[in-house]
Amino acid sequence: MTTLAPTPGTRTYAPAPSVTLERVSKRYGGGDAGVVALQDISLAVRPGEFVCLVGASGCGKTTLLNLVAGLDRPTVGTVDVSIGDPGGSSVPARDRDPVAGTGTAMLFQDSALFPWLTVAANVELPLRLRGVKKSERRAVADDLLERVHLGGFGPKRPHELSGGMRQRAALARALAQDAGLLLMDEPFGALDAITRDLLHDELESLWADRGFTVLFVTHNVREAARLGDRIVLLTSRPGRVAATYAVDLVRPRRIDSTEIASLAAAVTDQLRAEVGRHGR
């Protein structure tokens, strides 16, 4: 495994990790028909860190997110996620409710908005479930919709929005949960380049303000270099950690900068090598 060490001046973190995977493997099915999605994955994500997972299609990136969320269980190994205790205590993923009280929010490739609710009501829902007053949750929803460039669209229903707009509304709803850990699975893949760039800025700003931890899956290597503190490259199936890259570039960053392009090229070269090895 290749690791590029951080240079002086990079962010520092509390010692207790938010997410820890120890020798994790995941197999679906048995016998000759079984498929090993992940094999012997060990990974620690520090509190407040923004980690991007990249790799070829089918390498197990989404499976890894599901294991961290507690939506699935590893075949071998352990997955622990801290629940906001500064002392670093953690609860195994298998013992956590994947929806309520976990301190974790998920944003999938599909927006998964409730079609019978307005956009504003979708964003307000996690606040409502936490017992936040109506006036306060309305103000929070309005602010978040403005941040994702959907100001004025609160009264609309999801079917009245484009696919990209629905995904931006889903991002606002995820942020409304005020979770300590945000799991994101290709959240901006359906957006045009300009909108994606604007949302990179807003996500980075909210992350810096609130200090939550992010585990972000993407096929876009430049996006990973633009957003991440660290890039973790997975091999083709079965997914293993092939390399980690510490991104020590000054923030805010531009996705079209020379520095981003250079780092993305290095990651892409290794990704091509991994895919080539798998093909042989």
C-alpha positions as CSV (number, residue, x, y, z in Angstrom):
1,M,0.0,0.0,0.0
2,T,1.3,3.4,-0.9
3,T,0.9,6.3,1.5
4,L,1.7,9.9,0.9
5,A,2.4,11.5,4.2
6,P,1.1,15.0,5.1
7,T,3.4,17.9,5.2
8,P,3.7,20.6,7.9
9,G,0.7,22.9,8.0
10,T,-2.0,20.3,7.4
11,R,-4.9,20.0,9.8
12,T,-4.5,18.2,13.0
13,Y,-7.2,16.0,14.7
14,A,-8.2,14.6,18.0
15,P,-6.6,11.2,18.6
16,A,-9.8,9.1,18.8
17,P,-11.1,8.1,15.4
18,S,-14.7,8.7,14.4
19,V,-14.8,5.6,12.2
20,T,-12.6,2.5,12.5
21,L,-12.6,-0.6,10.3
22,E,-10.4,-3.5,11.4
23,R,-9.6,-6.3,9.0
24,V,-13.1,-6.0,7.4
25,S,-14.2,-8.3,4.7
26,K,-17.7,-8.6,3.1
27,R,-18.9,-11.6,1.1
28,Y,-22.2,-12.0,-0.5
29,G,-23.5,-15.5,-1.1
30,G,-21.7,-18.8,-0.6
31,G,-19.9,-21.4,-2.6
32,D,-18.7,-20.8,-6.1
33,A,-21.5,-18.2,-6.7
34,G,-20.3,-16.1,-3.8
35,V,-18.8,-12.7,-4.4
36,V,-16.2,-11.0,-2.1
37,A,-16.9,-7.3,-2.3
38,L,-14.4,-6.1,0.3
39,Q,-11.3,-7.9,1.6
40,D,-9.2,-7.1,4.7
41,I,-10.0,-3.4,4.9
42,S,-8.5,-1.5,7.8
43,L,-9.2,2.2,7.9
44,A,-9.4,4.9,10.6
45,V,-11.2,8.3,9.9
46,R,-10.3,11.0,12.4
47,P,-12.9,13.4,13.9
48,G,-13.6,16.3,11.5
49,E,-11.7,14.6,8.7
50,F,-13.0,14.7,5.1
51,V,-12.0,11.3,3.5
52,C,-12.8,10.5,-0.1
53,L,-13.1,6.9,-1.4
54,V,-12.2,6.3,-5.1
55,G,-12.0,3.2,-7.2
56,A,-13.3,1.4,-10.2
57,S,-17.0,0.5,-10.4
58,G,-17.8,-2.5,-8.3
59,C,-14.9,-2.2,-6.0
60,G,-17.0,-2.0,-2.9
61,K,-17.2,1.7,-2.1
62,T,-20.9,1.7,-1.5
63,T,-20.7,-1.5,0.5
64,L,-18.2,0.1,2.8
65,L,-20.5,3.0,3.4
66,N,-23.4,0.6,4.2
67,L,-21.2,-1.2,6.7
68,V,-20.2,2.1,8.4
69,A,-23.9,3.2,8.5
70,G,-24.9,-0.1,10.1
71,L,-27.1,-1.0,7.2
72,D,-25.1,-4.2,6.6
73,R,-22.7,-6.3,8.6
74,P,-19.2,-7.4,7.8
75,T,-18.6,-11.1,7.2
76,V,-15.2,-10.7,9.0
77,G,-13.8,-7.9,11.1
78,T,-15.3,-5.0,13.0
79,V,-16.7,-1.6,12.2
80,D,-16.9,1.0,15.0
81,V,-18.4,4.5,14.8
82,S,-18.1,7.0,17.6
83,I,-21.3,8.7,18.7
84,G,-19.9,12.1,19.5
85,D,-18.2,11.4,22.8
86,P,-15.0,13.5,22.9
87,G,-13.5,10.7,25.0
88,G,-13.7,8.5,21.9
89,S,-16.1,5.8,23.1
90,S,-17.8,4.0,20.2
91,V,-20.7,1.6,19.5
92,P,-20.2,-1.3,17.1
93,A,-22.2,-0.8,13.8
94,R,-24.2,-4.0,14.5
95,D,-25.5,-2.6,17.7
96,R,-26.7,0.7,16.2
97,D,-30.1,1.7,14.8
98,P,-29.2,2.8,11.3
99,V,-31.7,5.7,11.4
100,A,-32.4,7.0,14.8
101,G,-29.9,8.4,17.3
102,T,-26.7,7.3,15.5
103,G,-25.3,10.8,14.8
104,T,-24.9,9.7,11.2
105,A,-26.6,11.1,8.1
106,M,-26.5,9.5,4.6
107,L,-26.8,11.0,1.2
108,F,-27.3,8.5,-1.6
109,Q,-27.0,8.7,-5.4
110,D,-30.8,8.9,-5.5
111,S,-32.3,11.9,-3.6
112,A,-34.9,9.6,-1.8
113,L,-37.1,12.6,-1.0
114,F,-40.7,11.9,0.2
115,P,-42.9,12.8,-2.8
116,W,-45.9,13.7,-0.7
117,L,-44.0,16.4,1.2
118,T,-42.9,19.8,-0.1
119,V,-39.2,20.4,-0.5
120,A,-39.2,22.5,2.7
121,A,-41.1,19.8,4.6
122,N,-38.5,17.2,3.5
123,V,-35.7,19.4,4.8
124,E,-37.6,20.1,8.1
125,L,-38.4,16.4,8.7
126,P,-35.2,15.5,10.7
127,L,-35.7,18.7,12.8
128,R,-39.3,17.8,13.4
129,L,-38.3,14.4,14.6
130,R,-35.9,16.0,17.0
131,G,-38.7,18.1,18.4
132,V,-37.4,21.5,17.1
133,K,-40.0,24.3,17.2
134,K,-41.9,24.9,14.0
135,S,-40.6,28.5,13.6
136,E,-37.0,27.5,14.2
137,R,-37.1,24.5,11.8
138,R,-38.6,26.7,9.1
139,A,-35.8,29.2,9.5
140,V,-33.2,26.4,9.4
141,A,-34.8,24.9,6.3
142,D,-34.9,28.3,4.5
143,D,-31.2,28.9,5.3
144,L,-30.1,25.4,4.1
145,L,-32.2,25.7,0.9
146,E,-30.5,29.1,0.2
147,R,-27.1,27.5,0.8
148,V,-27.8,24.8,-1.9
149,H,-29.2,27.4,-4.3
150,L,-32.9,26.4,-3.9
151,G,-34.1,29.6,-2.3
152,G,-37.8,30.0,-3.1
153,F,-38.4,26.3,-4.0
154,G,-39.5,25.3,-0.5
155,P,-43.2,25.1,-1.4
156,K,-42.5,22.9,-4.5
157,R,-43.0,19.1,-4.5
158,P,-40.0,16.9,-5.5
159,H,-41.6,16.0,-8.9
160,E,-41.5,19.6,-9.8
161,L,-37.7,19.8,-9.6
162,S,-35.1,18.5,-11.9
163,G,-33.0,15.6,-10.9
164,G,-30.1,17.8,-9.9
165,M,-32.3,20.1,-7.9
166,R,-33.8,17.1,-6.0
167,Q,-30.3,16.0,-5.1
168,R,-29.5,19.5,-3.8
169,A,-32.6,19.3,-1.6
170,A,-31.5,15.9,-0.3
171,L,-28.2,17.5,0.6
172,A,-30.0,20.2,2.6
173,R,-32.1,17.5,4.4
174,A,-28.9,15.6,5.3
175,L,-27.3,18.7,6.7
176,A,-30.4,19.5,8.7
177,Q,-29.8,16.4,10.7
178,D,-26.8,18.1,12.2
179,A,-25.0,14.8,12.4
180,G,-21.4,14.2,13.5
181,L,-20.8,11.9,10.6
182,L,-22.0,12.5,7.0
183,L,-21.8,9.5,4.6
184,M,-22.1,10.6,0.9
185,D,-22.4,8.2,-2.0
186,E,-21.8,10.0,-5.4
187,P,-24.0,12.9,-4.2
188,F,-23.1,15.3,-7.0
189,G,-22.8,12.9,-9.9
190,A,-26.0,14.1,-11.6
191,L,-25.2,17.8,-11.4
192,D,-23.8,20.0,-14.1
193,A,-20.3,21.2,-13.6
194,I,-21.1,24.8,-12.4
195,T,-23.7,23.6,-9.9
196,R,-21.4,20.9,-8.6
197,D,-18.6,23.5,-8.1
198,L,-20.9,25.8,-6.2
199,L,-22.0,22.9,-3.9
200,H,-18.4,21.9,-3.4
201,D,-17.9,25.4,-1.9
202,E,-21.1,25.2,0.2
203,L,-20.3,21.7,1.5
204,E,-16.8,22.7,2.4
205,S,-18.0,25.9,4.2
206,L,-20.6,23.9,6.2
207,W,-18.0,21.2,7.0
208,A,-15.5,23.9,8.2
209,D,-18.1,25.6,10.3
210,R,-19.7,22.6,11.9
211,G,-16.7,20.2,12.2
212,F,-18.5,17.1,11.2
213,T,-16.7,14.1,9.7
214,V,-17.3,13.1,6.0
215,L,-16.8,9.8,4.2
216,F,-17.4,10.6,0.6
217,V,-17.6,8.2,-2.3
218,T,-16.9,9.4,-5.8
219,H,-15.8,8.2,-9.2
220,N,-14.5,11.8,-10.0
221,V,-10.8,11.9,-8.9
222,R,-10.6,15.7,-9.3
223,E,-13.7,16.0,-7.0
224,A,-11.9,13.9,-4.4
225,A,-8.8,16.1,-4.7
226,R,-10.9,19.2,-4.5
227,L,-12.7,18.2,-1.3
228,G,-10.7,15.7,0.6
229,D,-8.2,15.9,3.4
230,R,-7.3,12.4,2.3
231,I,-8.0,10.2,-0.7
232,V,-8.3,6.4,-0.2
233,L,-7.9,4.4,-3.4
234,L,-9.5,0.9,-3.4
235,T,-8.5,-1.9,-5.7
236,S,-10.9,-3.6,-8.1
237,R,-13.1,-6.3,-6.6
238,P,-12.5,-7.5,-4.1
239,G,-11.9,-4.0,-2.7
240,R,-8.7,-3.5,-0.7
241,V,-6.9,-0.3,0.3
242,A,-4.3,0.1,-2.5
243,A,-3.1,3.6,-1.6
244,T,-3.8,6.7,0.5
245,Y,-3.0,10.2,-0.5
246,A,-2.9,13.1,2.0
247,V,-4.2,16.2,0.4
248,D,-2.2,19.1,1.9
249,L,-3.4,21.8,-0.5
250,V,-4.6,25.1,1.0
251,R,-8.3,25.6,1.2
252,P,-10.4,26.9,-0.5
253,R,-9.4,25.0,-3.6
254,R,-10.4,25.2,-7.2
255,I,-11.2,22.1,-9.1
256,D,-9.5,23.4,-12.2
257,S,-6.2,24.4,-10.5
258,T,-2.9,23.0,-11.5
259,E,-2.3,21.5,-8.1
260,I,-5.6,19.6,-8.2
261,A,-4.9,18.4,-11.7
262,S,-1.5,17.2,-10.7
263,L,-2.7,15.2,-7.7
264,A,-5.7,13.8,-9.7
265,A,-3.3,12.6,-12.4
266,A,-1.2,10.7,-9.9
267,V,-4.3,9.1,-8.3
268,T,-5.7,8.3,-11.8
269,D,-2.4,6.7,-12.9
270,Q,-2.5,4.3,-9.9
271,L,-6.2,3.6,-10.4
272,R,-5.5,2.6,-14.0
273,A,-2.7,0.3,-12.8
274,E,-5.0,-1.3,-10.3
275,V,-7.7,-1.8,-13.0
276,G,-5.1,-3.2,-15.3
277,R,-3.9,-5.7,-12.8
278,H,-7.4,-6.8,-12.1
279,G,-8.0,-7.3,-15.9
280,R,-5.0,-9.6,-16.2
